[in-house]
Structure formats: structure tokens, C-alpha cells
Amino acid sequence: MRERIICVGIVAILLMMLVPSTAAESPIVMDEIVILSDTDLGIEGAAIDPDGKLVLLHGADGYVGMILASIPTVQVELIWSESQNLNDASWHPGGGTALIVGDDGTILRYAKDDHSVTLAGEHLNLGQTELTAVAWNTAGSWAYVGGDNGWLWRVRAEGGGGLEVHEIAGRGSSLITGIECHDELMICVVSSSVDGIGIIDRDHVLTWIGGVGYPWIDVICPTNYEPTCVATTTSKQIALIHLSTEGATATEMSINDIVGVNGRFMQLTHQDGDRSLVVIAPFGLIEHDISKNATYPWLDNEDAQKFDTTISGDRIVGTWGTQQDSGWIVTSRGTLIEYHPSKERGSIDGLLGIIIQISIPLVILMMIFTIAVSFSPKLQYWVTMKIGSEEEKRDAKRINNRKTKNKKK
């Protein structure tokens, strides 16, 4: 009978080992396709307004466009006559306007009330600089603009349609690849291709905090609930930047190598809450979770090829979430692809949840029972008399009678 009890314990341990892990994958599938134009639009990016309702598209040859985030088949025609490449855009925190920056020192202003696109100041304000990044600060009082050769400015509109411009001191010498401002803290983060990661405080003071030599490609502050931003490199590193209101010198940064992922990291986009998506070339996505400082599979290029070989060869230039795990992808050609969790995966997750809820309590009870029986001769005798074989019952009675006689002596 003791051997049988030991077997029960082994079975309990094996069951515990077989309980599936819930922190494995978050795969999605692609679904509806929307094609914005018969020609290649050359889109370079997508900026989602603070309300999450409008998506401002910008790209090569002066392309600007507007679509509804939840129904991207609805387009708003935007007109701009010049042909400079437009590389980045940022919505004002109030949501009424947006700045778009591009080549030859171009800064455009989009107004939501009449959907107009106008030049914000003269090209001469910023010379012939290739402007690559723009972000409004938390208060919406200044926008930070970055470009090639490490150039950084703060800008804002002034009377008569002009632009007030101030150079940021302490800049580096390499391309500014991203600027992002936290939604709650008056702090902005700058990524550069060589000079590392910089912090701009409320007084517009730039401090470089580390990461020199890494090929940083983008930075994002996904949520106002966490004082944390995320940066990534083209060589598959992800950094967590823990902001501090005590100053840039109190900011902490940790850099992790991401292994087991094929492709080149291209940019960061916001999915939901504290979760971001890393855009990969060729066509692919992985998820990054700030709270867990972990990455998870999201969309593999092989899955994209199975869905549509033409689309899988396109370049992803933006994504936006519509629900927790759903949203849209936009490619450089102007193709939009809806994504959502796999129904099959959802069914499996539901089944695993039921199995886990049943298995864990059962395993715990079995282990407690096994231990109790092993240490209690009376309980062991009772179990043997209830479920033991006839031979085990006779042996148990013989042993019990012998113990009883010894006690009487």
C-alpha cells in the first residue's frame, strides 16, 4: 500500500509539471485588407490623435492623408502641393492640430477643424536640415524637432504665422531617430543613431544618459500610468528608461538583447496600456510589455506569407490598436491590414484556463493527502481497509493486531 501512496504522490507531481504555462504567446491573425490607392503612396509613418479616432499619414513626395482609426475605409482628403519627403508627425496634446516634419527643414501644420495643411514658418528657419523626429511636450507649449547631424530645436507658433525656434544645447552629431514625451511627466526622451539616449527636462535642458554606440532607431512612452519609456535598436536591443522627476541624472536605463527573433527592428508603436509593438523587417511584429520587461511573439513573417505573399513583402510603417489585442497595420504602399487574436488560440486559451483551474486544486489536494497518509499510521490503515487489495488488508490487520498486543503488554 505504501508503494501505491508513493505512486499517487508521483502522479500529483507530474500533473503539476504538466499544467500549461499561461505566459507563452500572444499571436494574432490578419483579416480585412484596405487599399488606399492603386499607386504606391510611399507612406513613412502614421500618427494617431490623442482620442484614438484619427490617423494622420505622411510620406514621400509630400504625401499627407487622414483616415478614421476604427473604419480606415473612410478617408479625408488632405492637400499639400510641395514634394519634400515628410518623415514624422506629432499631434498637439489638445488634439486640434498636428506638426509634420520632413526634408529641407520642412515643418507643416495640420488643423483638424478645416483639415488644412499649411507651412509653419519658413524653410530657412531650420536650414536644409533633414527633419526626422517631432514631439509636443506634455503641456503642449513647445514641440521638439530633431534631424540629421544631431540637430535639435524647440519650436512653437508665433504671431503672423511665423515660427519661434531655439536650438537645444548639448546636442550630439548623429541622426535623431525618435523623440517622445511622457503624457504626465514634463520629460521627453530622445533616441539617436550613435550618441545614445537623451533626456529633455521641463527647462529644455538636454542630458545624455547612456547607450552610446548602439544604433537606436525609435523611442516610445506607451502609458501615463508608468514613468517608463522604451527604446529599441536596429540590432535587436530593447531599453527600459525609468524616468525620474528628480532630474535626468536620476533616470535609470537598462538594455536587454532580444534573442530568437529573425529580422531587423525598425520602429516602436503603441498597442494597449503599457504594451508596445516592435515593427520588424521583413514584415513582422513582436510585443513588448513594460510591466514584465518581456517580449512575446505577435506576428511572424511566415504567417504573413501564408496570409498574402504580396503584403508580406511590404514594409510596415505603423500600427494602432483598436482593442486590447486588435488593430490595424499600415504599409508603405498604403495597404491596411486588420489584425485580431486567433479564434482558435482564444478557444485553446479558454480550455487551458479551465484545465488550470481544475488541475491546480486537485494536484494540491493529492499532495496533501499523500503526505498525510505517509506520516499517519492510523490514516494509512484506514485507507488500506477502504481501497486496498485483500492481501494488503490482511497484512494491515496483522500489523495492527501486533501493535495492539504490544501496547497491552
N, C-alpha and C positions, 0 to 999 in steps of 0.2 A: 504493500500500500504506500510506503514511503517513496518508492520509485514513481508511483503514479502521481503523487503530490508534487514531486520534483518536476515531472513532465508538465504538469499544469503550470508551474512557475515558468518553465522554459517557454511554453506556448504564450504566456502572458507577455514575456519579454519580446518574443518575436512579433507579436501583434503590435506592441508599442513601436517597434522598429519599422513596421510596415505602414504605420499611419502616415499618409502622404503629407508632404510639406506644402503649406499654402503660399509661401513666398518664393514662387518659382518664376512664372512668366505672366506677362500681360499682353498676349498677342491680339492683334486686330486684323480685320479683313477689309478690303476695299470694295466699294459698291458703286454708287452712281457716278457717272462721268459728265462733266460740263465743259464744253469747249467754248472759250470766249471769242475766238476769232479763227478764221481759216488760215491766217498768216501767223508766223512766229512773232509774238509780241515782244520777246526779249525782256521779260519781267525780271527784275533784280530783287524785289522784296515786297512784303505785304505788312502794312501797319494797321492794327485793329484799334478802333476808338475805345475810350475808357468805358463806354457802356457795353462793349462787345457786340455792337449791332452793325457797324460799317467797317469795311476793309478797304483801305487805300492802297492801290497797287502802283508801282513805279518801276521804270526800267530804262532800256536802251532807247536812244534817239528821241528823248523827251517824252516817252510814253507815261501817261498817268491814267488811271481808271479807278472806278469805285463800284463795289458790289455789296450786296447785303450778306452778312456773315452766315445767317441761317438759311437763306434762299439765294445762293450765288448766281442763279439764273437771272436774277433781277440786277441789271447794270445801270449805272448812272454815267452818262457821257460827260467826260471832262475834257476841256480844250486847252492845249498849250502848243504854241506854234514853233518854239525853238527845239533844237535837236541834241542838246547835251545829254549824256547819259545821266540818269537820276539814280543815285546809289543807296539812299536811305531816307527814312521819313519818321517823324515823331509827332504824335498828337499832343496838343496842349492839354493839361490835366482837366480843364473845363470842358473839353470835348468839342468846342466850337470851331477850332482851327487846327491846322497841322503845318509843320515845316517839312519841306522836301529838299534834300541837298544833292548836288551832283558835280560833274566835271566843270572846269573853268570857273571855279568859285561860285557856282550857281546855288542860290537859295530861293526857293519858291514858297509861297504861302497859299494854302488851300483854305477856303471858307465854306463851312457847311451850310450856312443859311442860303447861299445862292449857287453853291458848287463852283465857285470861280477859282481859277488858278492864276496867280499874279507873281511878278518878280518882287521879292522882298529886298529892297536895296539894290545897289548897282553891283555888277560883276567885279568892279575894281576894288570893292571893299575887302575882298579876300584874295585878290590877285588871280592868277590862273591855277590856283590850287585844286587838285582833285579832292573834293569833299566826300568822305566815305562814311561818316557817322554823325548822328544828331540825336539829342535827347533833351527834353524840357526838364528843368529841375522840379523838385517836389511842389514848390509854391507856384510854379508857372510864371515866375518873374524873369527868368533868364533861360535861354537854351544854350547848351554846349555843342559846339561843332568841331569835328576833327577831320583831318585829311592826311595826305601823304607827307613824308618827311617830318612826321611828328607834330604837325601844326594843330594847335588847339585854341579856340576862341570861345568867349561867351557873347551872345548876341541877343538883341531884343528890338522890337519896332520902336521907331521914334516918329515924331510928327512929320507930316508931309510925305509919308510913305517910305521914309528912309530906314536905315538900319544902324543901330548903335552897336559898335564892335570893339571888343577889348581882347587883346592877346592874353592867354594864360601863361604865366611864368613857370619856368622849370620843366618845359616840355622836353620830350626825347627827340630822337631823329628818325624813328621808323614809323611806318604806316599805322595810323589809328584805325583799328578794325572794329571797335564797338564802344558805345557809350550807353550806360543805363543808369537811371536814377531811381532810388528806392521810393516807394509810394508813401511812406510815413516819415522816414528819417531824411533830413536835409543833407543827404550824402549821395554822390554819384560815383560810379566806377568806370574806369577807362581800361580797355584792352588794346595792346599794341603788338605788332608782329615780332618785335625783338626786345623792346625796352621793358617788358613786363606789364604788371597790373598797377594802375594808379588810382588814388582816391582824391576826389574833389570835395572839399568841405563847404559849409554854408557861406564861408567868406571867399570862395572861389580859389582857395589855395590847393595846389596840386602836390600830392606826396606819392612817390613810388614806393610800393610796399613789398615788392619781390617778384619772382617768376621771370627774372631777366634771362633772355636766351631762348625761352620757349616760344614757339610760333602761335601765339594766341590769336584766335580768329573771331571770337564773339564773347559777349558777357550779357547776363540777364539776371534781374532780381524778380523771381516769379511771384512772390506774395508779400503783402504788407504784414502778415502775421509773424514772419520770421525776419530778423535783421541779417539776412544772409543772401548773398548773390552767388551766381555760378558762372564760371568762365571755362572755355574749352579751347584746345589747341588742334591744329590740323594733324598732329602726331599722336592723337588719342590720349590726351591727359584731360582730366576734369579737376577744376579747383573750386573749393568752397571758400568764400570770402565772408568771414564773420565780422560784420560792421560794428563799430562802437561809437557811441555819442561822445566818448571821452577824447576822441581825436583819431586821426589816421594812424598814429603810432600804436594805438591800442587795438587796431584792426588785426585780426589773425587770418592767415590763409594756409590751407592745406591742399597739396597737389597729389592726385592719385592717377596711376596708369590704369587704363581700361584695356583689359586683355580679352582675347576670344572674339573680337569684333573685326570683321573684314570691311575695308573701305577707308575713306578719308573723312574726318569730321569737318563739317562745313559751316554750321551755324547752330544757334540755340533758339527755340521758340517755346512759348508758354502753352501748356496743356490745361491744367486744372490745379487749383490750390498751390501746393509747393512742388508740383511736378512739372518738369520741363521735358522737351523732346530735343534730342541731338539729331540734326539732319546729317545724313551720311551720303557720300558719293562713292559708288553708284547708288541709285535710288534705294534709300533705306532710312529707318528711324530706330533709335533706341530711347528708352525712357530713363530719366534721372529723377530720383526722389531726394529732396533736401533732407527731410526728417530722418531718413535712413542712410543718407550718403551712399546710395547704391544705384546701380544701373540695371535695367531689365530689358529683355528683347521686346520689340514693339512691331516693327515691320522689316522683314528680311528681304533682300533683293531677289532671292529665289522665288519668294511668294509673289513679289511684284511681277516677275517674269511670267509666272503661271497665270496671273490676272490679265496682263496685257504686255506683250513684248515691246510694243512701241512706247508705251508710257514708262516702262522700266528703264528705258534709255534716256529719259528726260532728266533734267536737273531740278530737284526740289529747291524752291526759293522761299517757301514759307508754309506755315500751318497755323490753324487756330482751332481751339476746342469749342464745341457747342454743348457738350455734356461732359460728364466725368471722363469717359473713355472714347468719346466720339468727336468728330470734327471734319475738317477739310484740309487737303493738301493742294498747294498751287505750284505748278511747274513754270519754268522759264518760258515755255512756248505759250502758256496761257491755258493749260488744261487743269481743271479742278477735279479732284477725286475725293469722294466722301469715304470716311472710314468709321468703323464702329466695332465693338467686340464681337468675336465669332460666336454665333448662336450655339455651335457645337461645344465651344470652350465654356460658354456660360452654363450649358447643361452639365458638363463634366464637373465644373466648379461646384454646382449645386449638389451633385451626387457626392462629391468628395466632402462637402460640408456636412452632409447627413452622416456619412461614414465616420467622420472625425467625431461628431457629437455623440455617436453611439459607441465607438470603439474606445475612446479615452476613458470614460467612466467604467466601462466593462473591464478594461485592462487593469485599472487601478483596483477595482474590487477583487479581481482574480489574484493580484499580487498580495493584497492584504490577507485574503483568505489563505493563500499558500503559506505565508509567514506565520499566521496564527495557528494553522494546523501543525506546522513543523515544531512550534515551541509549546504546544499544549497537548500532553498525552491524552487527557480526557476528551478533548475535541477530536483528536486523531482517532480515538477508539469509537467515538460516536459516528464519525464519517465512515469509518470502515464498516460498522454494522449497518449503515444505510446503503452504501453503494459498493462495498467491497464484494469480491467473489466469495464463494462458500469456503474455500481454503483459507482466504485471508480472514474471514470471520472466525473460523475455528482457531487460527493462530492468535488472533486478537483476544479471544475469550481465554485461551490458555495462559497468555501473558498477563491478562488482567486478574485471573484467579490466583496466579502465582504471587502477584504483587499484594493481593488482598490477604493471602495466608501469611506473607512475611510481615504485614502490618500487625496481624493478630498476635504473632509471636513476640 
